[in-house]
């Protein structure tokens, strides 16, 4: 009985030892080997010759495995964390980033709209690509009208998307409609692709009674629960840790979707960005961090923001698969986003995408970019390396678009925008009550008192407030 139990236990210990050796758990393996040899003599006294031979052979194998692993381990560091990836060296090397080649920029279409390698053409249908191009023109026209309306004092603020249209539509059409979007403030095209009505864009910028936010947000701070687009927040980078948390929730719920978080090169300097990267990487959250590197954080050029190889270089440092892509190439952006989404869904890992693009317009209506960049610089990106022109050339090369189509599309876009623009401008502002409602689920005594005092004040000085412009 003792003999059978001992042999069974030794076999189990031997298997544990083999596993620990293979797993390079050296401290545990040495302890197990000591236990194995300590008890082997007891088993030998009960074993017959064939069994004794088998036990001796097991000792020999275990000892050899332990020696081999210990010899190999002398070449590698056995520190916690990254120990298995660190190799010892007897050379003193200084890693100089100035001598390391930067991460390459993935490209499918050149500036003339020609596919560089047919194997990378995603073969999107004519219907999809024509629709993308039409919406690019629509967004471009909407930007022009609303920018001018701000200059005329009709709305308080605006931000254009000139030069970055491909980053919107190239990513949006590669995502699933149930994937959750966290935007920064220059992703109107993503909402447009998902079906956000043109009238809703206008209502939001005018902050009228039909605005979903009831005028509580600044213009261009869009959001839509139905379209899985989290409402924009002015505070820079706050959406990033929120995106990591939302992705972690998706993972826990085993949803077959991911989160995409858009941010700019300037936002990447915020502490929230680094917290978001680290949480997502260590918790294996299915989130795509999409950086629009447009060259400037308002007036600060990227060369003054960081010394290293852009934002993409941060991805591997945090343990994230990373792609750097031509942000003016709609097809490359589509491929990169599809690949990133596949990694998120199937490997449950975050992915970093850095899209190299250019902000043709001013940062916002509060900015004058002529103070910090030349007109020639802007002209190059507006005329030669424009995402709209590049996609148009691709469509024309395919025989899917003509000059007549272009003029007709622009004309229709302008009509639709002016129609919705006029409706939004004529719609009254929300009831003053909207200033106080929905702060809490139910009105608190303090909120109600503030509301009553406000209404009494307005009634006392009716000529001082344009109440006729508000729903009452």
N, C-alpha and C positions, 0 to 999 in steps of 0.2 A: 504493500500500500504506500509506504514512504517513498519507495523507488519510483512508482508511477507518478506520484504527486510532484516529486523533485524534477523528474524529466519533463513533465508538462510545464512546470514553472520555468525551467531553464529555456525551453523552447520559446516561451512567451518573452522572457528577458532578452533572448537572442534577437527576436524580431524587433523589440523596442530599440535595441542597440543598433541594428541595421538601419532603422528609420532615422535615429538621431545622427548617425554618421552621414546618411544621404542628405539630411536637412542641415548639416554642418553645425549642429548644436553640440559643440565640442565639450563644454563643461558637463553637460548632461551625459554625453556619450562616455566620457572618462569615468564618471560615477557608476554608470550602468555596467561598464566593462569590469570595474573593480568588484561589483556585486556578483557578476557572472563568474569570474575566476575564483572568488572566495568560496562559493558554494559548489564549485565543480568537483572538488575532491570527495565531497559527501556523495554525490551522484556516482562517481567512479567506483566507489566501494560496493555499490549495489548493481552496477552495470555488468552485463555480459560483454564478451569481446567485441561483437559487432556494434553494440550500442556505445561501448567505450570508444571505439574507433570513430563513430559518428560524432560523439561529444568532442573528441580531440580535434576533429576536422572543423567543427563549429568554432572552437577557440581560435584555431589558426585563421579562419576566414574573418572572424570578428577583429582579431588583432591586426590583420593585414589592412582591413578597411579603415580602422582607426589610425594606423600609421600613415596610410595614403592621404586621408583627409587632413591629418595634422601637418603633413608635408605641404599639401596644397594651401592650407590655411596660413602658412608662413608668408605667402605671397599676397594675401588679402587681409585687410583690416577686419577685425571682428567686433567693431563698435556697434552699439545699439542704433536702430534707425537705418542709416544708409550703409552699415558695415559690410553687407554682402556685395555692395557695388564698388567699394573702395579698394584699390590695389596699391600695395606698397611700392615705393620706388627709392632708389639710392641716388637719384638725381634731384637737385634743387631747381624746380621749374617755377617761374613766375608767369601766371596767365595774364597776358597783356591783351586787353580787348581791342586795342588798335591794330593788332596783327591778325585778328580773327576775321574771316569773311562773314559778312552779315547774312541773316536768313534770307533766302531768295524770295522773290515776289512771283506767286503763281499767276499765270496769264493764259487766256485762251484766245481772245481777240486782240489783234494789234490795233493801233490808233486808226487804221484805215478800215476797220471792221472785217478783217480777213482772219479766218481761223488758222492759227499757227500749226496745230497738230490736230488733224481730223478725229483722232482717237479720243480727244478731250471735248469734242462738241457734244453737249448733252442731248442734242437732237430734240429740242423742245418744239412743239407743234407751231405751225403758222399762227393759229388762233391765239395761243398763249403769248407769243412774242409780239404780235401786233397789238394785243391788249396791253401788254407791258409798255410798249412804246407810246400808245395813246394816253395812258395814264401818266407817263412821264411828262408829256406835253401839257396835260391837264394840270398837273401839280405845278409845272413851271409857270403856266398862265395864272393860276390861282395866286402864286407867290407875287407875281407882278402887280396884280390888282390889289391885294391886301397890303402889300408894302406901300403902294401909293396912297391907299386909304389912310394908313397911319400918318403919312406925311401931310395929309390934308386934315388931320385931326379927327377923323371919323372913328378910329379905334386907337387904343392907348399904346400898343406895342405889337411888334411882329418880328419873326425870324424866317428868312428864306432858306430854301434847300438847294440853291443853285450849285451845280457841280457835283452834288452827292446823290443824285437821283438813283444811280445804279445800286448804291448800298441799300436803298429801301426795297426796291422791287426784286433785285437779284436774290436777296435773302428771304423776302416775304413769300415768294412763289415756291421756295424750297421747303417751307415749313408746313406743318399740319395746322388746320384751323383751330385745333384744340391746344396747340402749343401756346404757352403763356408768354406775353411780350412785356418787358419792362423797357420803356424808352427813356431817352434823356430829354430832348426837346426838338430834335431835328429829324424825326422819323414819321412825318405825316404820310409819306408814301406807303408805309407799312399798313397803316389804317385804311388808306384809300384802296389798297389791294384787297383787303379783307372785307370791303363793302361798306365802309363808313360813308354815309351820304354826303354829298357836296353841301347840302343845306345845313347839315350838322357842323361842318367845318365853319361855315359862315356864322351860324348861331353862337358857336363857342367864342369866336373872335369878337363878336359884338356883345357877348354876355347878356343876351336878351332872355325873355321869359321861356323860350323854347330850348335854350341851352340846357343840356343834361346836368350841368353843374350850377345852374341858376345864377350865373354871373359871379360865382365865388372865386374863380380862378383867373389868372392873367390869360390873355390871348395865347394861342398855340399850345396851351396845356390841355391837350385832348385826353380822352379816356373813354373806354367802352367795355362794360362788363360782358355784354353779349358777344363781343368780338375778341375777348380775352386779351385786352390791351389795358394794362394798369395805368391809371391817370398820372400824367406827368407831374413831377414835383420840381419846383424851381431850384431847391437846394441841391448843389452839385454832388453827384455820386451816391446819394442816399438810396437810390434804387438798386445798387449793386449788392449789398448784404441782404436786402429784401429778396433779390432774385435767387441768391444762394439758399435762403431759407425756404422759398417756394419750391425750388427744385428738390430740396431734401424732403419736403412734404410729399412731393410726387413720388419720390423713391419709396418712402414708407408705405404709401398707398398702392404701390405697384402699378402706377398709371403708365401707359405706353406712350408717354409724351415727354417733352423737355421744355425748358425755359430758355428764352433768348434775352440777353441783357445788352442793350446798346449803350455805349458811352464814348466820350471823346478822349483825345490824347491828353487834354488838360485834366479831365476827371481822373485819369490814371495816376495822377500825383496825389490824390486825396487818400487819407488814411482808410476811408471806407472801402476803397478799391482793393487795397492789400488785404484787409480783413475778409472781404468777399472771396478773393482768390484762395486764400488759405483755408477758409471754412469749406469751400466747394471742393477743393482738392483732397483735403484730409477726410471729408465725409463722403467722397465719391458722389457728388450731386450732379444730376443730368442737366447742366446749364451751359449754354454757349455764351461766352463773353465776347461780344462783338465790338471792337474798337474802330471808330471812324477816325483814323489819323489824317486830318485834313490840313495839317501843316501849322495850325495856329490855335492856341488857347486864348481866344479873343485876340489880343494884340501880341501875345508872347509866342515867338516862333519855337518850333520843337527843339532847335539847337540850343535854346536857352532853358528848356524844360528838363532835359536829361542828356547824359553823356553817352550812354550805352546804345545798343542796337535796337532802339525803338521800344515799342510796347510788347511786340512778339517775344522778345528775349526773356520777358518776365514769365511767360508761360511754362517753359521747361523748368525754370527755377522753383516754381511752385508745384511741379509735378503734373502739369497739364499738357496733353497733346496740343500742338500749336500749328497754325497755318497763317502765312502772310500772303495776302492776295491783292491783286490789282483792283482797287476800289472803284475804278471807272469801267470795269469790264463786267457787264451783266452776267455773261455766261460763266466766267471764272467764279464770280460770287455765288452763283447758283450751285456749281459743283462743290465749292468749299463748304457751303452751308449744309448741303445734303450729306457730305462726308462727316461733318461735325455732328450733325443730328444722329447719324447712324452710330457714331461712337457713344454719344450720350445715351441712346436708347439701348443698345446692345451690350455696351461695356460698363454702363453706369458710371461714366467719368465726365468731368467738365472739360470743355475745349476752349482754347483761346484763338480767336481770329482777329488779325490786324489787317484792316482794309486801307491801303494807301490811296488817298484821294486828295481833293483840294476844295476848299471852301471859296467858291467864286464870289459870292455875295459878302456883304458886311456881316459881322457876327450877329448883329441884330440892328433894330432901328435906333439903338442907343450908341452905335459904333460907327466910326468913319475909318475904314481900313486904308484909305489913301495916306494916312499918317504913318503907316508902318510897312507898306509894301508898294511896289511900283505897278503902274498900269500895264506895262509890258508883261510882267509876271502874270497878272490876272488874265490878260488877253490870250496868252498861250493856252491856259487851261480852259478858257471859255470857248475858244474857236478850234483849237487843234486837238486837245486831249479831253474833249467833252464826252461824258458817258452817253448823252442823248445822240450826239453826232455819230458816235461809234456804233451804237445799236442801229441807227438809221442806215448807215452804210452796210451793215450786215444784212438788213432786210432788203435793201436795194440790190445787193449782190445776189440774193436769193430770188429776186423778182417779185417780192411780196409787198413792195412799197414804191410809190412814185411821188413826184413833186405835187401832183394834183391831190393825191391822198393827204399829203402833208398840209397843204393850204386849207383843204376842207376840214381836216381834224382841228386845226388851230381855230378856225372860224366857229365850229360847233362848240369847242371848249370855251371860247370867250362868251358865246351866247349863254351857255349853261351857267357859267360863273356869274355873269352880270344879272341873270334872272334870280339866282339864289342870293346874290349880294343885296339886291334891292329889297327882297322879302325880309332878309335878316335886319337890314337897316331900318325898315318901317315897323318891325315888331317891337312892342313895348318891352321895357326892362321888367325883371321879376318884381313881385310884390316886395315891399320893404321888409315884410315878415321873414323873407328868405335870409336876411342878415342874422336872424336869431334861431330859426328852426333848424332841426337836425344836428345841432351841436350835441344834444343828448337825445336819447330815445324819447323821453318825455321832458317837457319844459320844467326847469327848476324855478323856484320862486325868484331867484336872482335874475335869471334870463327873462322871465315874464315882466319883472319890474323894469328892466332895461328897455324892453320893447315898448311898454306903456309910456315911459318917459320920453322915448324917441318920438312916438306918435304925437304926444302932447306938444312937444317942441315944434314939430312940423306944422301942426294945426295952428300954433300961436304965430308962426312966421311963414305963412303959405307962399308969400311972394319971393322968399329967399331960396326956395327949392323947386326944381322943375318936376313937380309931382305928376304933371300931365304926361310925362314920358314913362311913368311906371304904372303897372297894374295896381289898382287900389280896391 
